[in-house]
């Protein structure tokens, strides 16, 4: 998962391109589902990112329920958007416990 501390990125999804800037994040859906994501991310200007790897992400959301809720709400909203829902994950997958949608594969 990546947090944009400065700059801007463009995410090329199957149905559209999305731009994200300072204070936003991406990659949360892949971490929540423990799967690969099909979008391609490109910096559109000089960008600084913070990286949170899968192991640290899962440990962090276990300790911080409010953060977990915010990340899940953001993921659900992104998947519910008809323009971005054409990605490689279905909205119903977010509700499944980790491991069920991916056959138990872990990062």
Helices and strands as residue ranges (DSSP letters): E 2-6, E 8-12, E 17-21, E 25-26, H 28-33, E 40-43, E 48-51, H 54-63, H 65-80, H 91-95
